[in-house]
């Protein structure tokens, strides 16, 4: 596939769905009361009463205005280390560090250090060419070696803090294997062709541009990093290649950035505004009050009460709105006990009975819009998705036909929410839902408030031991721009076994496998990996060897029976087969020189076969788990199909390819009422007159980003 074809396809990504009104902060509210803005992709977006972010009109970079400054509130940041997610918004998206690609003011992905790329015929190898004029803040040239050094620095097995998911490394061939110490660095899919050419090979075909914007995909200045090991990102040592550089930084406190005089951006696009100094202060609980007291120039309006207040004062002329690519929805709790809510008709009745407008009107007060699908207006899958329509009489009939007329015989339904610090709207939404379900169906509800760790686990980590029949008031968001995020989080539960249509036994298995450091029945079967003498003698391997061979035989036969279009995801080219991986572990034992090395190989083998990964987390790639999952999905083909559809759209190279597959999968979940969307969210923010270029972040991190576009009159 040539560069032009690939680029034109991938540019039509999530980032292109919305386009901003090209206005300044003084004229926007009066000039755009209504209308339609049509982006390059032909998608129409209605411009609401409050216009979107004020934007620079400059076609080239303006001169820095001496003495100018802008203050912005954003979440606390404990570090500027780009390998840690906390610095994502400021460090990793073009302000302090600039990657091969970045976002422009319309949230489109555009070349930054890169000049372009080509993709191999098999769609796995991407070759990027780099500009030769880009510089670090210390004057060094930015080269392909800087990206390679950064990526290998994070992948180093000795680097235990690198978060590989937060970068292109999540998709690089053998990245996780090298990080785990099981392959050599030469086997990693990264190669410097010359000073200005970098080659990246993926495990499966995957659209890379969206992940190249993330903080972990940023380059590092090797000379500086080696001169200040572990401290190169501290303010006194920080060397960046973005439009701004660090003047001072207090962890979890103020960050001060100043214009980088050595910055050279790509031609023919706007790379920065004219602000000399940007102050970033930790967000507060009273943002509008702080804005009014002149402590900040830009601030999010985060509560319905604040929004209504702003709209009734002169502040309304400084109010802007922008899309937020996220959905609030009810996600099935996947309890390990049986209940009447296991019946699809009962859940469908709940979906039909939910009245969204009262929630949007009374709880959100304009901070969102009602929806019964996983799409905001204009989203590529919006016209393809079909949610369950509101129909109270139809809901009552469904419940009656299921044997629970008026809610009689139904246990209390639990609504899981987070504490106010992480889920400010949760309690109000849950109270409104409880009232609606009681009034319309006679279903009683109870609210269970979870701390941050518990709430995240219920949303993202599969079935939980204490879960009761009910729904989690979850948030589906898009982490970044790529085809794999088209589902807006709807398919999150498919990443764990024991969810949705899975038998209760599978849910119970997931919980049991997850609760101990090492699964006790597996210890009894295979031996104890915590016993330093275990695995020293080959006879200790007998049970593991027998199970591994039986599992491998089953998995190879199962894969051979699947549809041809799914086999690339099940048996990946260039990746050692399961049998080869097992033999590699055995060979490590055979070549071991000491008892400790032999025991280490035994522990690796134990984790390869048994359900646990080190640290007491379920390893869903373990042979025992794969075999168990594939056996029950052979009987419940819907789950198998859903997992394969998920693999297909997540690894698609274009939105056009991914959208219909995504919609097919999302519709399947909506029809079963395991996911019940409630509303999409809209971000509102205040900007002082005379300031333009403000970018509210539509991705999962929220708040503000692209601060290098700030401009003052």
C-alpha positions as CSV (number, residue, x, y, z in Angstrom):
1,X,0.0,0.0,0.0
2,X,1.5,3.3,-1.0
3,X,1.8,6.3,1.3
4,X,-0.9,8.4,-0.5
5,X,-3.5,5.7,-0.3
6,X,-2.8,4.8,3.3
7,X,-2.6,8.4,4.5
8,X,-5.8,9.5,2.9
9,X,-7.6,6.5,4.4
10,X,-6.3,6.9,8.0
11,X,-6.6,10.7,8.1
12,X,-10.3,10.0,7.8
13,X,-10.0,8.9,11.5
14,X,-11.9,9.9,14.6
15,X,-10.1,13.1,14.8
16,X,-11.7,14.4,11.6
17,X,-15.3,13.9,12.7
18,X,-15.7,17.4,14.2
19,X,-14.4,20.7,12.9
20,X,-14.2,23.9,14.9
21,X,-15.8,27.2,14.0
22,X,-13.1,29.6,12.8
23,X,-13.9,32.5,14.9
24,X,-12.3,34.8,17.5
25,X,-13.5,34.9,21.1
26,X,-15.3,38.2,20.7
27,X,-17.4,37.4,17.7
28,X,-18.2,33.7,17.9
29,X,-21.3,33.8,20.1
30,X,-23.1,36.4,18.1
31,X,-22.1,35.1,14.6
32,X,-22.9,31.5,15.0
33,X,-26.2,31.1,16.7
34,X,-26.9,28.1,14.4
35,X,-25.7,26.4,11.3
36,X,-23.7,23.6,9.9
37,X,-19.9,23.3,9.6
38,X,-18.9,20.7,7.0
39,X,-15.5,19.1,7.4
40,X,-13.2,17.8,4.8
41,X,-14.6,14.3,5.3
42,X,-18.1,15.4,4.5
43,X,-19.4,14.9,8.0
44,X,-21.8,17.6,9.2
45,X,-21.7,18.9,12.7
46,X,-24.3,21.2,14.1
47,X,-22.7,24.3,15.8
48,X,-24.6,25.0,19.0
49,X,-25.5,28.3,20.6
50,X,-22.1,28.4,22.3
51,X,-19.4,28.1,19.5
52,X,-16.6,25.7,19.7
53,X,-13.0,26.7,20.7
54,X,-11.7,30.0,19.4
55,X,-9.0,29.4,16.8
56,X,-6.1,31.1,15.2
57,X,-6.5,32.0,11.6
58,X,-2.8,32.2,10.9
59,X,-1.5,30.0,8.1
60,X,2.1,30.3,9.4
61,X,3.7,30.5,12.8
62,X,3.3,34.0,14.4
63,X,6.1,35.9,16.1
64,X,6.2,35.3,19.9
65,X,4.8,38.3,21.7
66,X,7.3,39.4,24.3
67,X,5.9,39.5,27.8
68,X,2.7,37.6,26.9
69,X,1.4,34.9,29.2
70,X,-1.6,32.6,29.6
71,X,-2.7,30.7,32.7
72,X,-4.6,27.4,32.4
73,X,-6.0,24.9,35.0
74,X,-5.3,21.3,34.3
75,X,-5.1,18.1,36.4
76,X,-2.2,17.6,38.8
77,X,0.9,16.1,37.2
78,X,3.4,14.2,39.5
79,X,6.0,13.9,36.7
80,X,7.0,15.2,33.2
81,X,8.3,11.7,32.3
82,X,6.7,10.9,29.0
83,X,6.7,7.2,29.7
84,X,4.1,7.8,32.4
85,X,0.5,8.6,31.6
86,X,0.3,11.6,34.0
87,X,2.1,13.8,31.6
88,X,0.1,12.8,28.6
89,X,-1.8,16.0,27.9
90,X,1.1,18.4,28.1
91,X,4.2,16.4,27.4
92,X,3.1,13.9,24.9
93,X,0.9,15.8,22.5
94,X,3.1,18.4,21.0
95,X,3.8,21.1,23.5
96,X,7.0,20.0,25.2
97,X,7.8,17.0,23.1
98,X,6.8,16.4,19.5
99,X,6.4,13.0,17.8
100,X,6.4,11.8,14.3
101,X,2.7,12.8,14.1
102,X,0.6,15.2,16.2
103,X,-2.8,16.8,16.4
104,X,-3.6,20.1,14.7
105,X,-6.3,22.5,15.9
106,X,-9.1,20.5,14.3
107,X,-8.0,17.3,16.2
108,X,-6.7,15.9,12.9
109,X,-3.5,13.9,12.9
110,X,-0.8,15.6,10.8
111,X,2.9,15.1,10.2
112,X,5.2,16.7,12.7
113,X,8.8,15.3,12.7
114,X,7.8,12.8,10.0
115,X,7.4,13.9,6.4
116,X,5.5,10.7,5.4
117,X,5.5,7.0,5.4
118,X,5.0,3.8,3.3
119,X,3.3,0.6,4.4
120,X,4.5,-2.9,3.2
121,X,2.3,-5.2,1.2
122,X,1.4,-7.3,4.3
123,X,0.4,-4.1,6.1
124,X,2.8,-4.8,9.0
125,X,5.9,-2.7,8.3
126,X,5.7,1.1,8.3
127,X,8.7,3.1,7.1
128,X,8.7,6.7,8.2
129,X,10.9,9.5,6.8
130,X,11.9,12.4,9.0
131,X,12.5,16.1,8.5
132,X,16.1,17.1,8.6
133,X,15.6,20.6,10.1
134,X,13.9,19.6,13.4
135,X,15.9,20.5,16.5
136,X,16.1,19.8,20.2
137,X,16.0,22.7,22.6
138,X,19.8,22.3,23.1
139,X,20.3,22.7,19.3
140,X,20.9,19.0,18.5
141,X,19.2,17.6,15.4
142,X,16.2,15.3,15.9
143,X,16.9,12.0,14.2
144,X,15.5,8.5,13.9
145,X,18.0,7.4,16.5
146,X,16.2,9.6,19.1
147,X,12.9,7.7,18.5
148,X,14.7,4.3,18.5
149,X,16.5,5.2,21.7
150,X,13.3,6.3,23.4
151,X,11.4,3.1,22.4
152,X,14.2,0.7,23.5
153,X,14.7,2.7,26.7
154,X,11.1,1.9,27.6
155,X,11.3,-1.7,26.4
156,X,14.4,-2.5,28.4
157,X,13.6,-5.4,30.6
158,X,15.2,-3.5,33.5
159,X,12.7,-0.6,33.1
160,X,9.9,-1.7,35.3
161,X,7.9,1.5,35.1
162,X,7.4,1.9,31.4
163,X,3.7,1.8,30.4
164,X,3.9,0.2,26.9
165,X,0.2,0.5,26.3
166,X,0.6,4.3,26.2
167,X,2.5,4.3,23.0
168,X,3.1,2.7,19.6
169,X,5.0,0.0,21.5
170,X,1.7,-1.6,22.3
171,X,1.6,-2.8,18.7
172,X,5.3,-3.3,17.9
173,X,6.3,-6.9,17.1
174,X,8.0,-8.6,20.0
175,X,7.8,-5.5,22.2
176,X,6.3,-7.2,25.2
177,X,8.4,-10.4,24.7
178,X,11.6,-8.3,24.8
179,X,10.3,-6.3,27.8
180,X,9.7,-9.7,29.5
181,X,13.2,-10.8,28.6
182,X,12.2,-13.7,26.4
183,X,13.6,-12.5,23.0
184,X,16.6,-10.4,22.0
185,X,16.5,-6.7,21.1
186,X,17.3,-7.6,17.5
187,X,13.9,-9.4,17.3
188,X,12.0,-6.3,18.2
189,X,10.1,-4.7,15.3
190,X,12.1,-1.4,15.3
191,X,15.0,-0.5,13.0
192,X,16.9,2.6,12.1
193,X,17.5,2.6,8.4
194,X,19.5,5.8,8.4
195,X,19.5,9.1,10.4
196,X,16.2,10.2,9.0
197,X,14.4,6.9,8.3
198,X,12.7,4.7,10.9
199,X,11.1,1.3,10.3
200,X,8.3,0.0,12.6
201,X,7.0,-3.6,12.2
202,X,3.7,-4.5,14.0
203,X,2.5,-7.8,15.3
204,X,-0.7,-7.5,13.3
205,X,-1.8,-4.9,10.8
206,X,-2.8,-1.8,12.9
207,X,-3.4,1.9,12.2
208,X,-0.3,3.5,13.9
209,X,-0.8,7.3,13.5
210,X,-3.1,7.7,16.5
211,X,-0.6,6.0,18.8
212,X,2.3,8.0,17.5
213,X,0.8,11.1,19.1
214,X,1.0,9.5,22.6
215,X,3.5,10.5,25.2
216,X,5.3,7.1,25.1
217,X,5.9,7.6,21.4
218,X,7.9,10.8,21.9
219,X,11.6,10.8,21.2
220,X,14.3,11.2,23.8
221,X,17.6,13.1,23.5
222,X,20.0,10.2,24.2
223,X,22.9,12.5,25.2
224,X,20.8,14.3,27.7
225,X,19.1,11.1,29.0
226,X,22.4,9.4,29.6
227,X,23.9,12.5,31.2
228,X,21.0,12.6,33.7
229,X,19.8,8.9,34.2
230,X,16.4,8.8,35.7
231,X,16.3,12.6,36.0
232,X,16.5,13.8,32.5
233,X,12.8,14.9,32.6
234,X,13.3,17.0,35.7
235,X,13.0,20.8,34.9
236,X,16.7,21.6,35.3
237,X,17.6,18.8,32.9
238,X,14.6,18.8,30.5
239,X,15.6,18.9,26.8
240,X,12.5,18.9,24.5
241,X,11.8,19.3,20.8
242,X,8.4,20.9,21.0
243,X,7.4,24.6,20.6
244,X,7.8,25.1,24.4
245,X,10.4,24.1,27.0
246,X,10.3,23.8,30.8
247,X,11.1,26.8,32.9
248,X,10.0,25.4,36.2
249,X,7.9,22.5,37.5
250,X,6.7,21.4,40.9
251,X,5.4,17.9,41.0
252,X,1.6,18.1,41.5
253,X,2.0,21.9,41.4
254,X,2.7,24.6,38.9
255,X,4.3,24.0,35.5
256,X,5.8,27.1,33.7
257,X,6.7,26.7,30.0
258,X,8.4,29.2,27.8
259,X,8.8,29.5,24.1
260,X,11.6,27.3,22.6
261,X,13.8,29.5,20.5
262,X,15.4,26.5,18.8
263,X,12.1,25.0,17.7
264,X,11.6,24.4,13.9
265,X,8.2,23.2,12.9
266,X,7.0,21.7,9.6
267,X,6.1,24.2,6.9
268,X,2.6,24.8,5.6
269,X,0.8,24.3,9.0
270,X,0.3,26.2,12.2
271,X,2.7,24.9,14.8
272,X,2.4,27.3,17.7
273,X,0.7,30.6,18.8
274,X,2.4,33.7,20.0
275,X,2.4,33.3,23.7
276,X,5.7,33.6,25.4
277,X,4.9,31.9,28.8
278,X,2.3,29.4,29.7
279,X,1.4,28.8,33.3
280,X,-0.3,25.5,34.1
281,X,-1.9,25.3,37.6
282,X,-3.5,22.3,39.3
283,X,-7.2,22.2,38.8
284,X,-9.4,23.3,41.7
285,X,-12.8,22.4,43.0
286,X,-14.2,25.9,42.3
287,X,-12.9,26.6,38.7
288,X,-15.5,29.3,37.8
289,X,-14.9,31.2,41.0
290,X,-11.1,31.1,40.4
291,X,-11.7,32.3,36.8
292,X,-13.8,35.2,38.0
293,X,-11.1,36.1,40.6
294,X,-8.6,36.3,37.7
295,X,-6.5,33.3,38.9
296,X,-6.7,31.7,35.5
297,X,-7.4,32.7,31.9
298,X,-8.9,29.4,30.7
299,X,-11.0,27.0,32.7
300,X,-13.5,24.1,32.2
301,X,-17.1,24.5,33.4
302,X,-17.6,21.1,35.1
303,X,-20.9,21.3,36.8
304,X,-24.5,21.9,35.7
305,X,-24.9,24.6,38.3
306,X,-21.8,26.4,37.1
307,X,-23.0,26.2,33.5
308,X,-26.4,27.6,34.4
309,X,-24.8,30.4,36.4
310,X,-22.4,31.3,33.5
311,X,-25.3,31.4,31.0
312,X,-27.2,33.9,33.1
313,X,-24.3,36.4,33.5
314,X,-22.0,38.4,31.3
315,X,-19.7,35.4,31.3
316,X,-21.8,33.8,28.6
317,X,-19.9,35.9,26.0
318,X,-16.7,34.0,27.1
319,X,-18.3,30.6,27.0
320,X,-17.4,27.9,24.4
321,X,-18.3,24.3,23.8
322,X,-16.6,21.4,22.1
323,X,-17.3,17.7,21.6
324,X,-16.2,15.2,24.1
325,X,-15.8,11.7,22.5
326,X,-17.4,9.8,25.4
327,X,-20.6,8.1,26.4
328,X,-22.1,7.4,29.8
329,X,-23.8,4.1,29.9
330,X,-25.1,1.2,32.0
331,X,-22.8,-1.8,31.8
332,X,-24.0,-5.2,33.1
333,X,-22.2,-6.1,36.3
334,X,-21.5,-9.8,35.4
335,X,-22.4,-11.3,38.8
336,X,-21.4,-14.9,39.5
337,X,-24.8,-15.7,40.9
338,X,-28.0,-16.4,38.9
339,X,-30.9,-14.0,38.8
340,X,-34.0,-13.1,36.7
341,X,-31.9,-10.3,35.1
342,X,-30.0,-13.0,33.2
343,X,-33.0,-13.1,30.9
344,X,-32.5,-10.9,27.9
345,X,-36.1,-9.8,27.9
346,X,-35.8,-8.4,31.4
347,X,-32.7,-6.3,30.5
348,X,-34.4,-5.2,27.3
349,X,-37.4,-4.0,29.3
350,X,-35.0,-1.9,31.4
351,X,-33.5,-0.4,28.3
352,X,-36.9,0.4,26.9
353,X,-38.1,2.0,30.2
354,X,-35.1,4.3,30.6
355,X,-36.1,7.9,29.9
356,X,-33.0,9.8,29.1
357,X,-34.4,13.3,28.7
358,X,-35.2,13.8,32.4
359,X,-31.6,12.8,33.2
360,X,-30.1,15.0,30.6
361,X,-32.3,17.9,31.6
362,X,-32.3,17.7,35.4
363,X,-28.8,16.2,36.1
364,X,-26.7,17.4,33.2
365,X,-28.5,20.7,32.5
366,X,-26.9,21.1,29.1
367,X,-23.6,19.2,29.7
368,X,-24.6,16.4,27.3
369,X,-27.2,15.0,25.0
370,X,-29.4,11.9,25.2
371,X,-28.4,8.8,23.1
372,X,-29.3,5.1,22.9
373,X,-26.2,4.3,20.8
374,X,-22.4,4.5,21.3
375,X,-21.9,7.5,19.1
376,X,-21.9,11.3,19.4
377,X,-23.5,13.3,16.5
378,X,-21.5,12.8,13.3
379,X,-19.6,9.8,14.6
380,X,-18.7,7.4,11.7
381,X,-20.8,4.6,13.2
382,X,-23.8,6.8,14.2
383,X,-25.9,5.9,11.2
384,X,-25.0,2.2,11.4
385,X,-25.9,1.6,15.1
386,X,-29.4,0.8,16.3
387,X,-30.2,1.1,20.0
388,X,-33.3,0.0,21.8
389,X,-35.9,2.8,21.5
390,X,-37.7,4.2,24.5
391,X,-41.1,2.5,24.8
392,X,-42.6,2.3,28.3
393,X,-45.6,0.3,27.3
394,X,-43.4,-2.1,25.3
395,X,-41.2,-2.4,28.3
396,X,-44.1,-3.3,30.6
397,X,-45.2,-6.0,28.1
398,X,-41.8,-7.5,27.9
399,X,-41.6,-7.7,31.7
400,X,-45.0,-9.2,31.9
401,X,-44.3,-11.8,29.2
402,X,-41.1,-12.7,31.1
403,X,-43.2,-13.4,34.2
404,X,-42.4,-10.3,36.3
405,X,-45.3,-8.0,35.7
406,X,-45.0,-4.8,37.7
407,X,-41.5,-5.9,38.8
408,X,-42.9,-8.6,41.1
409,X,-40.4,-11.4,41.7
410,X,-37.4,-9.2,40.6
411,X,-34.7,-8.7,43.2
412,X,-33.3,-5.3,43.9
413,X,-31.2,-4.0,41.0
414,X,-27.8,-2.6,42.1
415,X,-26.5,0.6,40.4
416,X,-22.7,0.9,40.9
417,X,-21.2,4.4,41.0
418,X,-17.9,5.9,42.0
419,X,-17.2,8.3,44.9
420,X,-17.8,11.9,44.1
421,X,-14.1,12.6,43.6
422,X,-14.0,10.3,40.5
423,X,-17.7,10.3,39.6
424,X,-19.2,13.7,40.3
425,X,-22.5,13.0,38.5
426,X,-22.9,9.3,39.5
427,X,-25.2,9.7,42.5
428,X,-27.6,12.1,40.8
429,X,-27.8,9.8,37.7
430,X,-28.3,6.7,39.8
431,X,-31.1,8.4,41.8
432,X,-32.8,9.5,38.7
433,X,-32.5,6.0,37.1
434,X,-33.9,4.5,40.3
435,X,-36.9,6.7,40.3
436,X,-37.5,6.0,36.5
437,X,-37.3,2.2,36.9
438,X,-39.5,2.2,40.0
439,X,-42.1,4.4,38.3
440,X,-42.1,2.7,34.9
441,X,-41.5,-1.0,35.8
442,X,-41.8,-1.4,39.6
443,X,-38.1,-2.4,39.8
444,X,-36.4,-1.4,43.1
445,X,-32.8,-0.2,43.0
446,X,-30.0,0.4,45.4
447,X,-26.9,2.5,44.9
448,X,-23.5,1.0,45.7
449,X,-20.7,3.6,45.9
450,X,-17.2,2.3,45.1
451,X,-13.9,3.9,45.8
452,X,-11.7,4.7,42.8
453,X,-9.9,1.4,42.7
454,X,-13.1,-0.6,43.0
455,X,-14.9,1.6,40.5
456,X,-12.2,1.1,37.9
457,X,-12.1,-2.6,38.5
458,X,-15.8,-2.9,38.0
459,X,-15.6,-1.0,34.7
460,X,-12.4,-2.4,33.2
461,X,-11.1,-5.5,35.0
462,X,-13.8,-8.2,34.4
463,X,-16.2,-9.9,36.8
464,X,-15.8,-8.9,40.5
465,X,-16.2,-11.3,43.4
466,X,-18.8,-9.2,45.2
467,X,-20.8,-8.0,42.2
468,X,-24.6,-8.3,42.6
469,X,-27.1,-8.3,39.6
470,X,-27.1,-4.7,38.3
471,X,-25.4,-2.2,36.2
472,X,-22.2,-0.1,36.5
473,X,-22.7,3.5,35.5
474,X,-19.6,3.3,33.3
475,X,-17.9,5.8,31.0
476,X,-17.0,4.8,27.5
477,X,-14.3,7.1,26.1
478,X,-11.9,7.2,23.2
479,X,-8.2,7.2,24.3
480,X,-6.9,8.6,21.1
481,X,-7.7,8.8,17.4
482,X,-7.7,5.4,15.6
483,X,-10.2,3.0,14.0
484,X,-10.0,0.8,17.1
485,X,-11.7,3.4,19.2
486,X,-14.8,3.6,17.1
487,X,-16.8,1.6,19.7
488,X,-16.4,4.3,22.3
489,X,-15.8,1.7,25.0
490,X,-18.9,-0.4,24.3
491,X,-16.9,-3.6,23.8
492,X,-14.8,-3.2,27.0
493,X,-16.2,-6.3,28.7
494,X,-15.2,-8.6,25.8
495,X,-11.6,-8.3,26.9
496,X,-12.4,-10.5,29.9
497,X,-13.7,-14.1,30.0
498,X,-16.8,-14.8,32.0
499,X,-18.8,-11.8,30.8
500,X,-22.1,-11.2,29.0
501,X,-23.5,-14.5,27.7
502,X,-20.8,-16.6,29.3
503,X,-22.0,-19.4,31.6
504,X,-22.0,-18.6,35.3
505,X,-19.3,-21.2,35.8
506,X,-17.0,-19.1,33.5
507,X,-17.7,-16.0,35.6
508,X,-16.9,-17.9,38.8
509,X,-13.7,-19.3,37.2
510,X,-12.6,-15.7,36.3
511,X,-13.1,-14.6,39.9
512,X,-11.4,-17.7,41.4
513,X,-8.5,-17.5,39.0
514,X,-8.0,-13.8,39.9
515,X,-8.1,-13.7,43.7
516,X,-4.8,-15.4,44.6
517,X,-1.2,-14.8,43.7
518,X,-1.1,-18.4,42.5
519,X,-4.3,-20.4,41.9
520,X,-4.4,-23.1,44.6
521,X,-5.8,-26.0,42.5
522,X,-3.1,-25.3,39.9
523,X,-0.4,-25.5,42.7
524,X,-1.8,-28.9,43.6
525,X,-1.8,-30.0,40.0
526,X,1.6,-28.5,38.7
527,X,3.6,-27.9,41.9
528,X,4.4,-24.8,43.9
529,X,6.2,-22.0,42.0
530,X,7.1,-20.3,45.3
531,X,9.1,-23.4,46.3
532,X,12.7,-22.6,45.4
533,X,13.4,-26.3,44.8
534,X,10.4,-26.8,42.5
535,X,11.4,-27.5,38.8
536,X,15.0,-28.2,39.5
537,X,14.5,-31.9,38.6
538,X,12.8,-32.6,35.2
539,X,10.4,-35.0,37.0
540,X,8.9,-31.9,38.6
541,X,7.7,-30.8,35.1
542,X,5.7,-34.0,34.4
543,X,2.2,-32.4,35.0
544,X,3.1,-29.2,33.3
545,X,4.5,-31.0,30.3
546,X,1.5,-33.2,29.9
547,X,-1.0,-30.3,30.3
548,X,1.0,-28.1,27.9
549,X,1.0,-30.8,25.1
550,X,-2.7,-31.5,25.5
551,X,-3.6,-27.8,25.5
552,X,-1.4,-27.1,22.4
553,X,-3.0,-30.0,20.6
554,X,-6.5,-28.7,21.4
555,X,-5.7,-25.1,20.4
556,X,-4.1,-26.0,17.1
557,X,-7.1,-28.1,16.2
558,X,-9.5,-25.4,17.3
559,X,-7.8,-22.7,15.3
560,X,-7.8,-24.9,12.2
561,X,-11.6,-25.1,12.4
562,X,-12.2,-21.4,12.5
563,X,-13.2,-19.2,9.5
564,X,-10.2,-18.3,7.3
565,X,-10.7,-14.5,7.8
566,X,-10.1,-14.9,11.5
567,X,-7.0,-17.1,11.4
568,X,-4.6,-14.2,11.1
569,X,-5.7,-13.0,14.6
570,X,-5.5,-16.4,16.1
571,X,-2.2,-17.5,14.5
572,X,0.0,-14.5,13.9
573,X,2.6,-14.5,11.1
574,X,6.1,-14.1,12.4
575,X,5.1,-14.9,16.0
576,X,6.4,-18.2,17.4
577,X,3.6,-20.8,17.6
578,X,2.4,-21.9,21.0
579,X,4.3,-25.2,20.6
580,X,7.5,-23.2,19.7
581,X,7.1,-20.9,22.7
582,X,6.7,-23.9,25.0
583,X,9.8,-25.5,23.6
584,X,11.8,-22.3,24.1
585,X,10.9,-22.4,27.8
586,X,12.0,-26.0,28.0
587,X,15.2,-25.2,26.3
588,X,16.0,-22.5,28.8
589,X,15.7,-25.2,31.5
590,X,17.9,-27.6,29.6
591,X,20.6,-25.0,29.1
592,X,20.4,-23.7,32.7
593,X,23.6,-23.9,34.7
594,X,22.3,-23.5,38.2
595,X,19.3,-24.7,40.3
596,X,18.1,-21.1,40.5
597,X,18.0,-20.8,36.7
598,X,16.1,-24.1,36.4
599,X,13.6,-23.0,39.0
600,X,13.2,-19.7,37.1
601,X,12.4,-21.6,33.9
602,X,9.9,-23.7,35.9
603,X,8.1,-20.5,37.1
604,X,8.0,-19.2,33.5
605,X,6.5,-22.5,32.4
606,X,4.0,-22.5,35.3
607,X,2.7,-19.0,34.3
608,X,2.6,-20.1,30.6
609,X,0.2,-22.9,31.4
610,X,-1.6,-22.0,34.6
611,X,-4.1,-19.1,35.0
612,X,-2.0,-16.7,37.0
613,X,0.5,-14.1,35.9
614,X,3.1,-12.9,38.5
615,X,1.4,-10.5,41.0
616,X,-1.9,-12.4,41.3
617,X,-3.5,-11.2,38.1
618,X,-5.4,-13.5,35.8
619,X,-3.3,-14.3,32.7
620,X,-5.9,-14.7,30.0
621,X,-3.2,-15.9,27.5
622,X,-2.3,-18.9,29.7
623,X,-2.9,-22.2,28.0
624,X,-5.4,-23.5,30.6
625,X,-7.5,-20.3,30.2
626,X,-7.4,-20.2,26.4
627,X,-8.6,-23.8,26.3
628,X,-11.3,-23.2,28.8
629,X,-12.5,-20.1,26.9
630,X,-12.4,-21.7,23.5
631,X,-14.3,-24.8,24.7
632,X,-17.3,-22.9,26.0
633,X,-17.3,-20.4,23.1
634,X,-17.5,-23.3,20.7
635,X,-20.9,-23.9,22.2
636,X,-21.8,-20.2,22.6
637,X,-20.8,-19.0,19.2
638,X,-22.1,-15.5,19.7
639,X,-19.3,-14.8,22.2
640,X,-16.7,-16.3,19.8
641,X,-18.0,-14.2,17.0
642,X,-18.1,-11.0,19.1
643,X,-14.4,-11.5,20.1
644,X,-13.4,-12.0,16.5
645,X,-15.3,-8.9,15.4
646,X,-13.5,-7.0,18.1
647,X,-10.1,-8.2,16.9
648,X,-11.1,-7.2,13.3
649,X,-12.1,-3.7,13.9
650,X,-9.4,-2.9,16.5
651,X,-6.7,-4.0,14.0
652,X,-8.3,-2.3,11.0
653,X,-6.1,0.3,9.1
654,X,-9.0,2.6,8.1
655,X,-12.2,3.9,9.5
656,X,-14.1,2.8,6.4
657,X,-12.9,-0.8,7.0
658,X,-13.6,-0.7,10.8
659,X,-16.9,1.1,11.0
660,X,-19.3,-1.6,9.7
661,X,-17.6,-4.3,11.8
662,X,-17.7,-2.0,14.9
663,X,-21.4,-1.3,14.3
664,X,-22.3,-5.0,13.9
665,X,-20.6,-5.8,17.2
666,X,-22.0,-2.8,19.1
667,X,-25.5,-3.6,17.8
668,X,-25.2,-7.1,19.1
669,X,-24.4,-5.8,22.6
670,X,-27.2,-3.2,22.4
671,X,-29.8,-5.7,21.3
672,X,-28.9,-7.9,24.3
673,X,-29.1,-4.9,26.6
674,X,-25.8,-5.7,28.3
675,X,-24.8,-2.1,27.4
676,X,-27.5,0.7,27.8
677,X,-26.2,4.1,26.6
678,X,-27.6,7.1,28.4
679,X,-26.0,10.3,27.1
680,X,-22.9,11.7,25.4
681,X,-21.0,14.5,27.0
682,X,-20.1,18.0,25.9
683,X,-17.3,20.1,27.3
684,X,-17.8,23.8,28.1
685,X,-15.1,26.2,29.0
686,X,-14.4,29.8,29.7
687,X,-11.8,31.8,27.8
688,X,-10.8,35.4,28.6
689,X,-11.3,37.9,25.7
690,X,-8.2,38.3,23.6
691,X,-7.1,34.7,23.9
692,X,-7.5,32.3,21.0
693,X,-6.2,28.8,20.1
694,X,-7.7,27.1,23.2
695,X,-8.1,23.4,22.6
696,X,-10.4,21.4,24.9
697,X,-9.3,17.8,24.8
698,X,-11.9,15.5,23.3
699,X,-10.1,12.3,24.2
700,X,-10.3,10.3,27.4
701,X,-7.9,12.5,29.3
702,X,-10.2,15.5,29.0
703,X,-9.4,19.0,30.1
704,X,-7.0,21.0,27.8
705,X,-4.2,20.0,25.4
706,X,-2.3,21.4,22.5
707,X,-1.4,24.4,24.7
708,X,1.2,25.4,22.1
709,X,-1.6,26.8,20.0
710,X,-2.5,29.5,22.5
711,X,-2.5,33.0,21.0
712,X,-3.1,36.5,22.5
713,X,-4.1,39.7,20.9
